[in-house]
Amino acid sequence: MSRQEPSAEPGGEALPAPAVSAVSHCLRSLRSVRRFLAADVDQRSIEFVLEHATRAGSAKNRQPWRFVVVRDAGVLAELTVWYRRSLRKLAALDAARPELFPADDRRRAQVRESELLARSLDAVPVVVVACFLPIPANPANFYGGASIYPAVQNLLVAARAIGLGGALTTLQAVDELPEAACLSAGNGVADELRTLLGIPAEVVPAAVVPLGWPAQPLTVNRRDPVREVAYADRWERPWTPA
Ligand SMILES: Cc1cc2nc3c(=O)[nH]c(=O)nc-3n(C[C@H](O)[C@H](O)[C@H](O)COP(=O)(O)O)c2cc1C
C-alpha cells in the first residue's frame, strides 16, 4: 500500500517537505541494530544523541533520566559478562514456561538476535544505560516508564538520523517477570547491573542501548498496517484509510 502524503496544515508550522520526507524515512527505517562496524563513535555524535534524548517530554517535565555512557573496554567486558548471564536466565524462564513464551518464529528470531548481540557486546563502541529516577508520585511502573522510554526512543531516532544504529534492550527487567523469583539465586540482574556501573539503589536501569555504526544497511521496518491497529471513535469500528 502506498503511503498517504499528509495534507497541508493550518498555521504554517510544518517542516519543509524534504525535512518531512527525511523524518518519515528516519522512522520507517528505524531498526534494531545489533551488528556494528568496529569504528569508534566520536564524542560529538554521542552528545548529539544524548541531547536529543533529553528533548523528550516527561510527567511534569521532571526529566527523570540519567544516562551512563559505557565506552571503557574493561567496563564493557564486565557488562558483556552480565548480559550473557542475564540472557541465560531469560532462556531458563522461557524453557520453564513455554506457554508464556511460545517458541514461534518471531520469538526464535528475537532470541537469535539477542544471542548475536551477546556474542559481540564487548566489541560495541558505546553502550548507553538509560536510567529512571523514580519518586512516589512517579514510580517505576507503567506510569513511570512513560517518562523514560520516550527519551530512549528520541535517542534511537537521533542516532538513526546521523547514521548510528542501536537497540533498546531490556534484559535488566527480567527480575520483574513473576516467574523470575524461583530462578534467582542471589541478587537480581538489575542489582548486578547497578553494582557494575555504580548506579544508586533507588535508580532504575530502564534500558541498555548498544550504539554504533550499523554493519548492514537498514531496511524499512516491518509493522502491521494502520488499518489493522487503529479504530475510528470506538474499538469495534475499523479505521478507514483516506
Ligand atoms: C520494550 C522493548 C523491549 C525490547 N527488548 C529487547 C531486548 O531485550 N533485546 C533485544 O535485542 N531487542 C529488544 N527490543 C527490540 C525489539 O526486538 C525490536 O524493536 C522489534 O523486534 C522490532 O525489530 P526492528 O526494530 O528491527 O524493526 C525491545 C524493544 C522494545 C520496544
PDBQT file of the ligand as one rigid body, heavy atoms in Angstrom, charges set to zero:
ROOT
HETATM    1  C1  LIG A 301      10.077  -2.641  25.292  1.00  0.00    +0.000 C 
HETATM    2  C2  LIG A 301      11.083  -3.239  24.337  1.00  0.00    +0.000 A 
HETATM    3  C3  LIG A 301      11.959  -4.195  24.805  1.00  0.00    +0.000 A 
HETATM    4  C4  LIG A 301      12.923  -4.749  23.944  1.00  0.00    +0.000 A 
HETATM    5  N1  LIG A 301      13.834  -5.618  24.455  1.00  0.00    +0.000 NA
HETATM    6  C5  LIG A 301      14.807  -6.088  23.653  1.00  0.00    +0.000 A 
HETATM    7  C6  LIG A 301      15.841  -6.902  24.193  1.00  0.00    +0.000 A 
HETATM    8  O1  LIG A 301      15.884  -7.187  25.402  1.00  0.00    +0.000 OA
HETATM    9  N2  LIG A 301      16.813  -7.350  23.356  1.00  0.00    +0.000 N 
HETATM   10  C7  LIG A 301      16.825  -7.015  22.039  1.00  0.00    +0.000 A 
HETATM   11  O2  LIG A 301      17.755  -7.447  21.335  1.00  0.00    +0.000 OA
HETATM   12  N3  LIG A 301      15.854  -6.239  21.486  1.00  0.00    +0.000 NA
HETATM   13  C8  LIG A 301      14.858  -5.765  22.268  1.00  0.00    +0.000 A 
HETATM   14  N4  LIG A 301      13.902  -4.922  21.754  1.00  0.00    +0.000 N 
HETATM   15  C9  LIG A 301      13.898  -4.587  20.314  1.00  0.00    +0.000 C 
HETATM   16  C10 LIG A 301      12.790  -5.352  19.591  1.00  0.00    +0.000 C 
HETATM   17  O3  LIG A 301      13.190  -6.694  19.448  1.00  0.00    +0.000 OA
HETATM   18  C11 LIG A 301      12.511  -4.704  18.231  1.00  0.00    +0.000 C 
HETATM   19  O4  LIG A 301      12.032  -3.400  18.438  1.00  0.00    +0.000 OA
HETATM   20  C12 LIG A 301      11.475  -5.454  17.411  1.00  0.00    +0.000 C 
HETATM   21  O5  LIG A 301      11.835  -6.796  17.243  1.00  0.00    +0.000 OA
HETATM   22  C13 LIG A 301      11.311  -4.835  16.039  1.00  0.00    +0.000 C 
HETATM   23  O6  LIG A 301      12.503  -5.015  15.290  1.00  0.00    +0.000 OA
HETATM   24  P1  LIG A 301      13.108  -3.795  14.456  1.00  0.00    +0.000 P 
HETATM   25  O7  LIG A 301      13.383  -2.711  15.439  1.00  0.00    +0.000 OA
HETATM   26  O8  LIG A 301      14.365  -4.286  13.829  1.00  0.00    +0.000 OA
HETATM   27  O9  LIG A 301      12.108  -3.410  13.437  1.00  0.00    +0.000 OA
HETATM   28  C14 LIG A 301      12.958  -4.356  22.581  1.00  0.00    +0.000 A 
HETATM   29  C15 LIG A 301      12.059  -3.381  22.124  1.00  0.00    +0.000 A 
HETATM   30  C16 LIG A 301      11.160  -2.809  22.992  1.00  0.00    +0.000 A 
HETATM   31  C17 LIG A 301      10.249  -1.702  22.475  1.00  0.00    +0.000 C 
ENDROOT
TORSDOF 0
